[in-house]
Structures are given as structure tokens and as C-alpha cells.
Amino acid sequence: MDGIVPVTTGEQLREAFGCFPSGVTAVCAALEGVPVGLAASSFTSVSVTPPLVSVCIQHSSTTWPILRQRPRLGLSVLGEGQDHVCTRLAGRHGDRFAGTDWSTAADGSVFVQGATLWLDCTIHAEIPSGDHDIVLLHIHGLRADPATPPLVFHGSRFRRLAAG
């Protein structure tokens, strides 16, 4: 087929994957009253019955081993203008929650204020897949704010949805 080239580098794949826009999520929980979290842009709905979503977590994550031990996880679909939140949560150093408004549920889930969607979850399954794990999360509760536009990641940068 014309135009199809062999995949030879990870950078080539990252650029190709960047052609698909995605939302950005924060997966967070409290550990002794302190929020712990990471950013994940590989997020999708999976099932209505049972209620499942998935995120993909890189094997090299130092945060995931902490989060996977928590009884509940808060998944926040970040809202437009929360790119600074995503950048901090994706960082490896410093206070990832500095300047971020967040709240903790009684079960230990942590949610980012201003997000368009909150999902209160437990881990349903983890599936090793290449250099990531596909993590299926069972949804126990939610709060949705459809009036808040989502943060969109496309072409290696944050974008806004066009007003329609």
C-alpha cells in the first residue's frame, strides 16, 4: 500500500499515536492524607455492565505501584485549562499537587477540582501489554459536569475543542 512505512522507532510511533486526540485523566488516591497521582492519556470506556473503564500505565511508573495498593482510586477527566495540572502530574519531581485544588472521598479516592468527570473506582484487572499495563477500573460512583469542556491532547500538545 502506498505511503505505509515500516515502524522502526518508538519516536515514530509516538508521533503517529499523537494523530489521535485524547482526553487526559488524573488517577489519584490518598496515602496517609497526602494525595498521590499520575496523568494518563490512554483512557477509554470499556463496558456499561459491569461499569468499566481502562487506563494504560507505563511499566516504568514509580507512582503506579503505590496507587495499585490503595483500596479506591479517583479518576478525574481533566477540564479545559488544566494543562498545568497534567504537566505536574506527569512530572517525576516536586509536589505534583502544588497549586491544584483537590478533594478526598471517605474511601481515599482523590479528585481534581474543575475536572469534567470524576469516577470512583477499584481495580478490576491488570493486563500486561508491551511496555504498559492495561488497567481495567470498576466504577462505583461518578460525578459528571458536561458543561465543562475536557482537556484534549493532540499532536504532542494541549488543545481546545471548537465551540459549536
N, C-alpha and C positions, 0 to 999 in steps of 0.2 A: 504494500500500500504506500503510495507517495506521501512523503512528509513524516512518516513514522521513523524515528531513530532509535537505536538500541540504548537502553538505560545503562550508563557507565559510572555515574557518581551519585552520591547522596544529595549533593547540591542541586543536581539536575532534577532529582525527584522532588526536593523541597520547593523548587521554583514551579514545577508542574502542579504540585498539590496546592500551591498558592493561587492557582487559577480558579479554585473553588472557594467561594466565600463561606465563612463560618461564623457562628456566634462564639462568644468567649465565656467560659464558665470559671467560677472560683469554687473549688472543693475544699471545705473547711470544717474544722471541729475544734473544740476547746480541750486543752490539756492543762489540768490544774488551774483553770480560769484564764489561761492565756490562749489566744487564737493561733491556730496553725493552719496553713493553707497553701494551695498551689493553683496555678492557672492551667486550664485545659481547653484547647480549641477543637479537639476531636470529640465532639459531643453529638449525640443523636437520640431521638426517641426510638424505642425498640418494641414495646408491647403495651397494650391497654390492659389486657388480662393475662397474667398479672401486670401491674403497672411497673414498667422497667424503662430505664434509660441507660446509655453507655457513655463512658469516657475512656480515652486511651491515655495510659500513663507510661512514660518512658522508664525503662529498667534502671536508668542511672539516677532517677529521682531519689533524693535523700529525705524528702518530705513524705512520700507515699508510705514507706514503712511505718512511720508514726501514725499517719491517718488511718491506715488499714486496721489498726488495733483499737480504734475508737468505736463505741457502740453505735453511734449515729454520725452521719455526715450531712452537712448542709451544702447543697449545690445551689449557687446563685448564678443565674444567667445575667451577666453584666449589662448595664444600660449604656446608652449613648453617652459619651463624655467620660466614661470610666476607664479610659485607656491607661491613665496613670495607676489605677488600681491593678490592672492586668500586668503592667510593666513591673510593679513592685512584687506582685505575687509570683511572677516568673523569674525574679532575681534570685541569686544564690547568697547574697549577703545583705546585712542590715535588717531593720524591722519591716517585715513585709506588710504590716498593717498600719504603718505610720501614716497619719492623715486620712485614714479610711474609717468611716462610720460603720460599725458592725454591731450585731446583737447575737446573744447566745440563747438558744432554747433550753428548756429544763433538761432535755436529754443529751445536751452537749453539742448539738449542731450549731454551727456558726454561719450567720447570713450577712452578706454585704448589703448595707442600706443603699437604696437607689437602684437596685437591680430590677429587671423586668419580671423575673421569675425566681421563686425560692422553692426548692424541693428538699424535704426532709427524708433522708434515705438510710438504708443499711446496704451492706454489700451482699449481693445475691450470688455472684460468681466472678472469678477472675480467670481469664483465658490467655495464656502466654501466646504472643503473636509477634514474631520477629523481635525487634528491639523495644517493643512495648507490651503492655498487658492491656487487654480489653477488659474493662471493669464494668460489670452489669450491676446497676444500683436499683434496689427495690424502693419505690416511692411510698412513703407512709403518710405524708401530708404535703400540702403545697399552698403557695400564695402567688397569684398571678396579677400583674399590672399591665394589661395590654396597651395602656396609653403611654407607657414608657418604651421608646424605641430601643432595640438591642444594640449593643456594641458589635460591630461587624469587622472581621479581619479578612483581608483580601489582598493578594499581591504583596505580602510581607509588610502591610501597614493597616492601620485602623481607618475605617471608612464610615460614612453615614448613609442611611437609607434615604432615598429621594422622597420628598413629600409628595403624596399622590392625591 
